Amino acid sequence: MVRRVTNTNSSELSGLLPSGIFHVNIGWLIFIPLILIFFSGCSSSGKKLDIQNSGEYEMQFYHDGSLIELWTDFDVEFVESITMVYQVSFYQGGELVARVSCDPFDADEKRMQRYVETNGLVKVSYLGQMQCDVELPEGETLVSVHFEAQADTYKIFRADLIFK
């Protein structure tokens, strides 16, 4: 059945919609794409190395020769204090081209930050740009990461390393 609508009166259009579909304000049609654009800037685009425990990790990717920002996306809880460090080595053609040491708590920019302390238990999480950018030549790159966390009592839910 084809029905021609000549009047855009909302009561006329409501008869065309299946039951259960609600009326959408035009403001939402503008607001939702703006929110998606905003949060796309907050995303961790780039190459991500999933880390959940102390240890050795590797990944390989082609690098375009630009500056690499190193970000951390972590969620940890600990009692009293914790030390965390990423030792990151970059190899191209089997040769070491750069090595940096990154402290996830030494971040220039922090997004989605959460800090809660209760009875000595500290819970911290955020996405942060660490102060250990590195510039590499263009080429196939092997990244070797030694991640270490030290504390009397701690739990790592996530300690991902992101290369932007």
C-alpha positions as MATLAB code, in Angstrom:
seq = 'MVRRVTNTNSSELSGLLPSGIFHVNIGWLIFIPLILIFFSGCSSSGKKLDIQNSGEYEMQFYHDGSLIELWTDFDVEFVESITMVYQVSFYQGGELVARVSCDPFDADEKRMQRYVETNGLVKVSYLGQMQCDVELPEGETLVSVHFEAQADTYKIFRADLIFK';
ca = [
       0.000    0.000    0.000;
       1.408    3.398   -0.998;
       0.109    6.436    0.819;
       0.906    9.947   -0.327;
       1.364   12.493    2.413;
       0.612   16.059    1.466;
       0.507   17.552    4.943;
       3.539   17.132    7.208;
       1.422   17.530   10.295;
       2.803   15.228   13.017;
      -0.598   13.634   13.592;
      -0.729   12.729    9.893;
       2.791   11.218   10.020;
       2.093    9.277   13.198;
      -0.262    7.048   11.243;
       2.640    6.078    8.962;
       4.932    4.934   11.753;
       4.685    1.421   13.130;
       3.472    1.271   16.691;
       6.195    1.472   19.315;
       8.386    3.959   17.390;
       8.745    7.189   19.286;
       8.991   10.700   17.963;
      12.615   11.926   17.639;
      13.397   15.568   18.240;
      15.543   17.077   15.447;
      17.955   18.322   18.132;
      18.971   14.720   18.867;
      19.769   14.169   15.203;
      22.325   16.980   15.486;
      23.514   16.205   19.025;
      24.293   12.494   18.543;
      26.744   12.958   15.601;
      28.501   15.755   17.520;
      28.967   13.486   20.525;
      30.323   10.712   18.288;
      32.804   13.126   16.715;
      33.896   14.332   20.160;
      34.458   10.823   21.493;
      36.278    9.738   18.354;
      38.943   12.280   19.370;
      39.126   10.552   22.760;
      39.649    7.144   21.308;
      42.925    5.382   21.368;
      43.469    5.200   17.647;
      46.796    3.743   16.651;
      48.530    0.484   17.422;
      47.727   -1.075   20.785;
      49.653   -3.677   22.729;
      47.417   -5.454   25.275;
      49.190   -5.808   28.627;
      47.744   -7.314   31.812;
      50.789   -8.530   33.734;
      54.467   -7.812   34.218;
      56.474   -9.413   31.424;
      57.789   -9.218   27.862;
      55.611   -8.238   24.906;
      56.263   -7.727   21.178;
      54.460   -6.362   18.173;
      55.393   -5.408   14.626;
      54.044   -2.648   12.391;
      55.039   -0.415    9.505;
      56.009    3.066   10.697;
      55.589    6.099    8.416;
      58.527    8.054    9.854;
      56.574   10.520   12.003;
      56.794   11.139   15.741;
      55.283    8.334   17.832;
      53.398    9.326   20.968;
      53.253    6.620   23.610;
      50.003    6.439   25.567;
      48.913    4.186   28.389;
      45.397    2.945   28.984;
      45.530    1.418   32.431;
      43.354    0.357   35.309;
      45.107   -0.786   38.498;
      44.476   -1.092   42.192;
      47.122   -1.259   44.874;
      47.807   -0.784   48.569;
      50.041    2.156   49.606;
      52.237    2.663   46.523;
      53.131    1.111   43.177;
      55.894    1.526   40.620;
      55.107    0.796   36.978;
      57.409    1.179   33.984;
      57.432    0.347   30.291;
      60.910   -0.290   28.799;
      60.274    0.064   25.047;
      62.837   -0.885   22.382;
      62.330   -0.222   18.658;
      64.117   -2.336   16.035;
      64.295   -1.848   12.265;
      66.189   -4.253   10.032;
      67.317   -6.176   13.134;
      69.060   -3.071   14.578;
      68.056   -1.153   17.694;
      67.002    2.342   16.545;
      65.516    3.728   19.780;
      64.868    2.830   23.397;
      62.670    4.716   25.869;
      61.541    4.218   29.425;
      57.985    5.351   30.176;
      56.289    5.933   33.518;
      52.489    5.687   33.144;
      51.993    8.001   36.134;
      54.033   10.727   34.374;
      51.430   11.655   31.773;
      51.009   15.060   30.118;
      47.410   14.546   29.195;
      44.915   12.328   30.997;
      41.465   11.380   29.723;
      38.695    9.467   31.456;
      40.589    9.694   34.744;
      39.378    7.919   37.882;
      41.100    7.948   41.276;
      39.522    6.382   44.353;
      41.202    5.750   47.703;
      39.470    3.781   50.469;
      41.139    2.381   53.598;
      44.584    2.314   51.938;
      43.347    0.687   48.715;
      43.929    2.956   45.717;
      42.137    2.469   42.387;
      43.485    4.434   39.427;
      42.563    4.367   35.753;
      42.957    6.694   32.783;
      44.074    7.040   29.203;
      47.226    9.171   29.298;
      49.928   10.453   26.986;
      53.229    9.575   28.646;
      56.277   11.838   28.426;
      58.345    9.533   26.236;
      57.637   10.315   22.573;
      60.056    8.845   20.056;
      60.912    9.652   16.446;
      61.851    6.770   14.164;
      62.761    6.469   10.502;
      60.205    5.031    8.111;
      60.103    1.261    7.860;
      58.976   -2.059    9.255;
      59.355   -1.797   13.034;
      59.565   -4.447   15.723;
      58.671   -3.190   19.197;
      59.847   -5.070   22.263;
      58.298   -4.021   25.585;
      59.299   -5.043   29.063;
      56.512   -4.018   31.454;
      57.073   -4.164   35.168;
      54.868   -3.348   38.146;
      56.084   -3.508   41.743;
      54.046   -3.148   44.920;
      53.337   -5.168   48.027;
      49.754   -5.758   46.951;
      48.375   -4.886   43.525;
      46.080   -6.015   40.732;
      46.391   -4.933   37.096;
      43.156   -5.016   35.161;
      44.676   -3.337   32.103;
      48.011   -1.664   31.291;
      47.779   -1.321   27.509;
      50.463    0.554   25.581;
      49.261    2.623   22.630;
      51.436    3.952   19.805;
      49.907    7.032   18.104;
];
